[in-house]
Amino acid sequence: MNYLLVFIGGGIGSMFRFGIGKFFSRWNFNFPLATLISNISACIIFTLILYFWTKELKDDWIYPFAIIGLCGGFSTFSTFSFENFQLYNQANYGLLILNVIISVLPGMFCFYWVSDKL
């Protein structure tokens, strides 16, 4: 049953990621905004689920469906890495550093915030 939950959650998360990418493709940014929003949103969702799951929600389906599937399909480390490599190749070092900082620190803050509450 867990495989099915991961599969369904991953499909939903991937569709969310695809939708955000399509939405932001309307504008020509030099910055990978769609990936940033997807990754930070996935971290926020992950931490909220983790917080409520460990505090109140005790259903066994939530972890495989929402954290592994949904957040795993929604976040995109491979795209994040590729887009940083592209910024590097284009000699956009300022945007590269900015992207790494504003992508990693908010996600870490989410988990810091949740760990303080557990």
N, C-alpha and C positions, 0 to 999 in steps of 0.2 A: 504493500500500500504506500510506503514512503517513496518509492520510485515514481509512482503515479503523481503524488503530491509535489515532488520536486519538478517533475516534467510539466505539470500544469502551471505551477508558480513560475518556473523559468520561462515558459511561453508567454505568460502575462507580463512578466518583467521585461522580456525582450520586445514585446509590442509597445510597452511604455517607452523604452529606449528608442525604438524606431520612430515613434510619434514625436518625441522631443527632437530627434535629429531632423525629421521632415519639417517640423515647425520652424526650427532655426535655420534651415537651409534657404529660407526665403531671403535672408540677408547674407551678405558676403562679409563675414567677420574674418579678420586675420587671427582671431583668438578662438580656440576650440570651446565655445560657450556651451554647446549642447552636451558635450562630454562632462564638463564641469558641473552643470546642473544635474545631469543624471547621477554622477558619482556622489555629489553632496546629498541629493535627495535620497539615494539608496542608503547612505550612512544615517541620515535622520530617521528613515523608516526602520532600518535595522535596530538602531538604538531605542526607538520608541517600542518596537516589538519586544526587544530584549528586556526593557524595563518593565513593561506590563506583563510579559510572559512570566518573568521570574517573580513578580509581585502578585498578580491576580490571575492571569490566564494560564491555566494548567493543562490545556488541551494538547495532546501529543502531536496533532497534525500541524500546529502552528510553526514549529521550528523547520521541518522539512519543506513545507509549502512556502512560508513567508521569508524566512531568513536565507535558507539555501537556494530555493527556487526563485522567488520574486526578486529579492535583493541581488542574488547572483546574476540573474538575467538582466536586471536593470542597470547595474553598475558595469563598468567596462574598463578594466585595467589595461587590457591589450590595446584598445583604442587610445587611451590616455598615453601609453608609452609610445605608440606610433606617432601621435600628434606632437608629442614632445620631440621626438626624433626629427620630424619635419621642421619644427621651429628651429632646431639645432642646424639642420642642413641649410635653412634659409638665413642663417646667421641672425635670427631674432632672439638673441640671448636674453634680453630683458623680458620678453614675453615668455620665454622658456622658464626662467626663474620664477616669474610671477605666477605662471600656471602651476608649477610644482608647489609653490608655497600656498596659494589660495585653494588648491585642490586637496592637499594633504592636511594642512592644519585644521580646517573646519571639521573634517572627518574625525581627526584625532580628538578634537574638542568634544564632539558628540559622544564619543566613547568615554572620555574623561568625565563628562557631565553625568552619564549614566552610571559609571562606576562609583561615583560619589553618592548616588542614590540607592545603590544596592546594599 
